[in-house]
Amino acid sequence: MSPGTSDLLVNLAALAGMAPQDPGLPPATDDTAAAVCACALPPLNPLVARSLPSGRAPGSLVTRGGSGHALPPRRGVSQMMCGGCTGSGGLSRGCVETTVVSEGEQTMVAQHTDTGVSRPESSAGTLQRCTASAVELPRRLAKELRLSWKFIENDPVGFYPGILFTIAVSYNYRLSPGDFALTAAGSLVYFWLYLYTFCLTNQLAGRNEDRLNKPFRPLVSGAAAARGTVVRAIVANIAFLVVGVLLGVWPWALIWQALTLLHNVAGGARNWVVKDFVIASGVPLMLGPAWQMVAPLTADTWRWIWALAIPIFFLIPVQDLRDIRGDKASRRATFPTVFGETFARRFLLAGFVLLPLIDHFFLIRASGGDLPAWLAEAATAALCWTIAWRVARRHGAAHDHRTYRFFEYWYILVVASAAVAL
């Protein structure tokens, strides 16, 4: 339907007293006219708002709004409202409300323009708006949760191992079902925020590299805006600290926040020593609170922490093999760009060949007829040697990305094996 046809039909409806009725208003009668959208009427010169003396004949005034629209003369009250106004129970900015003279009464002709002033909402309108907000809130929360997953989905190693270690320690201490459920739920929220707070600031700071290395990330793909991401980072960090306080692990959370700022905001990610140190420090800052949510720290806790953190510091450069092109373009100093790709691959090859020894003597420590422990060691060793072979034989960004994924699988599997090793 053309705009001219629409205007004509609205005018005809107003003349015939058949204008559409707002569901939030009483039915149209001789004393109350229907609601008509002023924006659909043809433009006329606006009249200044004024007060009319009583005694004027009904329907003697043609009402005009601030937008230059008019309604035909009509007995009773005529309210000109947009769909946005009727939906909220009040007038929106830029709309007009007018009244036509009623018999024997003094009536005001009011002009509602873009001053931001609106008439008070009716109780029905307020209820309608509150109901709409209540319905909208879960949808918005679900949308925000999906977006938060987009920020962290490429880094599962920062989320799953913490929860798995909490579950393994809970199993070792034989928590009751109720305590286990509460502890697992708290661990899930804590480690979601643990990773989310890091990824938000990391991706804010690394947008230039991500355009080359990871164009699927939300800030680069357009799924999230920078200003909104800053707000999310502030809110998420506050929530992370609050959850840490509730779970009794806030010192770990505070240290992680400090290292996150060092890595992402202070430029530490551009220096390979600082970068690899922060990532390796993520091991104690993950396993420590995961254990402490269940029970006080013990010698076994620290054995697991150091037996994982030290090897990871030396082997985490496998993460950088896939990003060599983008890191060179942005002059970012990583282990492979500083020492050369060939040396880095040979160094990592040796490290992953020897890593199963760490698993056996310091972590899983299978012995005798402990079949689950031996199976865990066999699986972790197979992953280590697969990584070693891929580092030496499979080059290129796509292959190196898959190789790093195997390293993540190794870490997740080792942490999960705590259930049979503790």
N, C-alpha and C positions, 0 to 999 in steps of 0.2 A: 504494500500500500504506500502510495506517495505521500510526502509530508503535507501537500495541499489537500489531498483527500482526507487525511487524518484530521487536519484542522477543521475542515468543513463538517465532518461527522461529529466532532466534539462540540462545535457550536450548535449544531442541530440538536444534539442531545440536551444541551443546556437550555435551549429555547423550549424544548418540549417537556422539560422537567424530568428527563430520563437519564441524568448524569449518573455514572457508576457510584455505588454506595461504598463507603469505607466500612469494613467489617468492625472497626473499633468504635463507630459512631451509631447512634440510634437511627432507625429507619426514617427515610425522608417523609415529612408530612407537610401540611400547609404552613406550619410554623418553623420547620427546619428543612432547609434545602439540602440537596445531595452534595457530595464532595466532588470537585472538578479540579483536574490538574491545570494550574495556570500556565505551565510551560507548553501545553498543547493548543493554547488560544492564540489568535493573531495579535501581533504587537500593536499597542496604542500608546499614546503619550501618557505617562504616569500622572496621577493626581496627588497632591499633597494630602497626608492624613489630616482629618478634621473631625470635629464633633458636630453632630446634627441636633437641632432642637427637637423637642418632642412635638408631636402633632403632625409631622410630615406624613403624607400619604404613603401607604405601603407600596413598595416597589417603585418609588419615585427616583431612586438613585441607581446609576450604573456604576458598579464597583470596579476599581482599577487597582492593579498591584504594582509593586516596585519594579517588576520586570517589564512593565508596559503592556500587560494583558488585561482583558476585561471580561466580565460576565454580563449577560443581559439583565435588564431590570426584572426583579422577582420579589414576591412577597416572602417575608421571613428572613432567616439567616443563611447565608451562603458562605461556605468555607472552601477556599481554593488551596489544595494540598497536592504535593507530589506523592508518588509511591513510597519514596524514602521517608516522607513525613508520616504517612498513614501506617507504615510498618513499624515506626518507632513510637507512635502515639503522640508525637509532637511535631512542630514545624522545623525543617532543616534550614540551614543558611541559604539565603537566596530565594526562598519561597515566600508566598504572601498569604495573609489571612485577612479577610474582609467581612464586614457585616452590613447587611442592608436593613433599612428602617423597618421596624415592626410597628403595629398599630399602637398609637398612644404611648410609645416608649422613646426615650432618648437613646440613640445607638451610636457607637463609635465606629469609625472607619479607620482601621489600623493598617499600617504599611510595614511589612516584615521584609527587610532587605538583607544584604550581606553583612550586617553589623554583628551577627553572631547571636542576637537575642532571639529566644524562642519562647513560645507560650508554655505554661506548665503542662506536664504530661497528665493525662487522665490515668486513673487507677488501672483501667483495662490496658492502656498503652504501656504503662510501667510493667505490668505483669507479662505482657507480650514480649517486651524487650528482655526482661529477666529470663523468661523461658528460652528465648532465642540464644541468649548468652550461655545458659546452662547446657543447651544442646551443642553449641559451637565449641565450648571449652574442651570436651574430650577429643573432638576432631583436631583441634589445634595441638593438643598435647601429643596425639598420635602422629601428627605430621612432624612435630619437633623431634619425637623419638626416632622416626624414620630418618630424618636428616642427621641426627647424631650418629646413627649407625653408618651413614655414608662417610662421615668423617673418620670413623675408626675401623671400618670393615677391612681395610688393607693391612691392618696391623694386629692380627689376632693374638700374636705372641704377647702383647701387652695386656690381654684381658683373660683368656682362658687359663693360663698356668696359675695365676693367683687363686682363682676359684677352685681349681683342681687340688692345689696344695692345701687349701682350707679343708676340703672334703677328705683328703688323705689323713691329715692330722686329726680331724674329727673322728674318723674311723679308728685311728690308732688309740685315741683316748676314749672310745666307746661312748660317745655322747648319746643322750636319750633322743628319741625321734623329735620331740618338741624343740629341744635345744639345738639339735642338728639343723632343723628347718630354719630356725631364726638365724643361726650362724651362717648358713649357706646363703640366705636371702641378703643378709648384711654384706657378705663378701661379694655377691653379685653387684650390688649397688656401688660398693666402694671401688671395685676394680673397673667398673664401667667408667666412673668418674676419674679414676687414676689415669686411664688411657685417654678419655675424652678431653680432659684439661690439657694434656700434653699435645694432642693432635690439633686442637684449635689454634694454639699459639704457634705450633710448628708449621702449620699450613698457611697461617697468616704471614709468617716470616719467609716462607719458601715458595711464594707464588711464582716467581720468575723461573726457578728450577723446575717447578711442577709443570709449567707450560711445555717443557721439553721432555721431562721424565715421567710425569704422572698426570696427564691431561684429564683424567677421569675424576679427579678430586673435586669436591663441591665448589670451592672458590674459583677454580679455573674453568670448570664446566658451566658455571653460572647457576648452580643449584642453591648457592648461598652468597650473600653480599658481605663485603668486608666489615661494614659498620655493624650489621647484625651479628657477625662472628665475634667481634670484640665484646659485644654485650653478652653473648653466650659464654665467652671465656671468663668474664667477671662473675657471672651468676654460677657457672659450673665450679669455679675455684672456691667460692663461698660455700656452696653445697658440699663440695669434697671435704673441706675442713670440718664442717658441721657433722657430717657422717663419721669422720675420723674421731671426733670427740665422743659421739654416741657409742662408737665401737671400742673406745679406749685405745686407739692407735694414732691419735693426732700427731705425735712427734714425727712418726714416719711420713705422714701426709705433708707436714710442714717442710720437711727436708726435700721431699719430692717436688714440691712447688718451687722451692729455691733452685733446685737443679734444673727444673723446667725453664725457669726464667734465664738461668745461665746459658742453657743450650739454645733456646729459641729466641729470646729477646736481646740478650747481651752479645749475641754473635758467636757463642761457643760452637755452634754447629759447623762453622766454617773452618775450624781447626780440628784436625783428625784426632789429636790426643784428647782434647776436651770432649769431643763428640763421642768417642769410644768409651771414655771414662764415665760419662753420664749414662750411657746405655748399660754398661756393666754395673753401675751403681743401682740401676733399676732392679737388679736381682735381689740384693738385700732389702731394698725398699718395697719389693713385692712379697718375698717369702717371709720377711720378718713380721709384717702386720698380718699376713695370712695365718701364720702360726699363732701369733699373740691373740687373735680373735677367739682362739680355742683354749689356749693354755699359756703359762709363762714360758719364756724362751729357755732352751736347754743347750747343752753342748752339741746335741744332734742338729739343732737349728743352725748353729754357726758352721758346723761341718758342711751341711748342704749349701749354705749361703756362699762360703768361700770356694768350695769345690766347683761351683757353677760360675760365680762372678769372675774369677781369674781367667779361666779358659775363654769365656765370652769376650773379655776385653781384647784378647789376642785374635779371636776368630771372627768378631763382628765385621771386620772389613769385607767379608764375603757379601755383605749387604750393599757395598758400594760398587761392586763390579758391574752391576746393571745400569748404574748412573754415571759412568765415566764420561760419556759425551756431554751430558748436561752440566756435570760438575766442572769440566774443563771450560765450557763456555761461560760459566758464571764465576770462574776462578775460585772455586771452592776447594780447599785443601783436604783431600781424603787420603787414606793409606795408599790406594792404587795410583792416585794422581801424583803423590809425593814420591813414592818409591818405584813407580812404574808398574804397569800391568803384569809384565812377565814375572818380576820378583814377587809381587803380591800373590799370584797364582801358585807359585812354587812354595811360598811360605804357608799358604792356606792348605795346600795339598798335604804337607808334612803334618800340620796341626790336626787335620781331620783323620788322618791315618792313626795318630796316637791317641785321639780323644777317647776311644773305648776303654783305655787303661784307666783314665780318670773315673769313668762310670763304674768300673769294676772295683777299684781299690778305695775309692772315697765316697761313692754314692750308693749304688745298689748293693754291692758287696755280696753277690750270690755265693752260696757255699753249700756243700753237702747235697741233700736231696730237695732243696728248695726250688722246685720246678718253676713256680711263677717268677721268682727272681731271675732264674737263668733265662727264661723266655724274654723277660724285660731287657736283660743285657744283650741277648741276641738281636732283638729288634732295634735297640739303640745303636749297636755296632753296625748293623746293616745300613742304617741311615747314615752314619758317619762315613762309611766307606763309599756309599753312593755319592755323597757330597764330594768326597775327595776325587772320585773319578770324574764327576761332572765339572769340577773346577779345572781339571787338567784337559778334558776333552771336549767340553761343550761351551763354546764362547758365543758372545752376542747378548744383547740386552734381554731378549726373550728367554734364552737358555739360562742366563745368569739370574733372572728373576725366579725361575723355577728352582734353581739351585738354592737360592736363599730360602724359598718356601720349605725345602727339605730341612734346612737348618732350624727353621721355626718348628717343624714337626718333631725334630729331635728334642728340642727344649721342652715342648709340651709333653712328649712321651716320658722323658726323664723325670719331670716334676710329677706326673701322674704315677710313675712307678714308686713313689714314696709310699703309696698305699700298701705295697708288699715289702718295701725295704725298711721301713721304720720299725 
